[in-house]
Amino acid sequence: MSGPRTRLSSEDIGDVIEGWVTDRQRFRLIDVAAEFGVSRRTLQRAMTADGDTFASRHKQSRLYVAAHELVLKRGSVRRAGELAGFATTSYFCVAFKAYFGVTPGTVRAAAVAQESSRTAIAEADAMSSSMTLDGIELFEELMEERAALRTPALAPRRSTHAELEMNG
């Protein structure tokens, strides 16, 4: 007789999917089910019970891989889409904007601007020991700019009630 059965959670399944997407592996639902030693249908039921689907979790993981490339590595939009497994850059841009509410180009530009601001701040910090009053004011402006440029955590964009009524 085996021990108590552990409930499959969408979070555990998502962790496997995210790991495989990050490793750029090609896989299907049946491959993930085999990883957990369950049938394809059992995996689908577990995800549905948590209000999730394999397709949505797979796409979400791909989009987060792309966002990581854009924000942390300052990669091109084309490269981010390729790494995430999108067939075309245009479809990647549409999917990215639908999920995050901004274009991948906007995210990349904000990341580059933030990095430029950090570089300027580091240079100003290195000169801070001999700053004049004008230099101190410039440094304070740079610090305010840096705070304004911080990109918010990427989160799925939720449609407002008004948007749903317009599109519905």
Residue pairs with C-beta under 8 A, 6 or more apart in sequence:
7 46
8 36
8 38
8 42
8 43
8 46
9 46
9 50
10 46
10 47
10 49
10 50
10 51
10 52
10 57
11 50
12 36
13 32
13 36
13 43
13 46
13 47
13 52
13 54
13 57
14 52
14 57
14 60
14 61
16 32
16 35
16 36
17 27
17 32
17 54
17 57
17 58
17 61
18 61
18 64
20 27
20 32
21 58
21 61
21 62
21 65
21 84
21 85
22 61
22 65
24 83
24 85
29 40
29 43
29 44
29 54
30 40
32 43
32 54
33 39
33 40
33 42
33 43
36 43
38 46
43 54
44 53
44 54
47 53
47 54
47 57
59 95
59 99
60 99
60 156
62 84
62 85
62 86
63 84
63 95
63 96
63 99
63 100
64 154
65 80
65 83
65 84
66 80
66 81
66 83
66 84
66 86
66 92
66 96
66 104
67 80
67 96
67 100
67 104
67 107
67 154
69 75
69 79
69 80
69 83
69 84
70 77
70 80
70 104
70 107
70 108
70 111
71 107
71 108
71 111
71 151
71 154
72 111
74 108
74 111
74 112
74 115
75 83
75 108
76 108
77 89
77 92
77 93
77 104
77 105
77 108
78 89
80 92
80 104
80 108
81 88
81 89
81 91
81 92
81 93
81 104
84 92
86 92
86 95
92 104
93 103
93 104
93 105
96 102
96 103
96 104
96 107
97 103
97 104
98 157
99 156
99 157
100 107
100 154
100 155
100 156
100 157
101 157
102 157
107 151
107 154
110 149
110 151
111 151
113 149
114 146
114 149
114 150
114 151
117 142
117 145
117 146
117 149
118 146
120 142
121 139
121 142
121 143
121 146
124 135
124 138
124 139
124 142
125 139
127 135
128 135
128 139
131 139
159 167
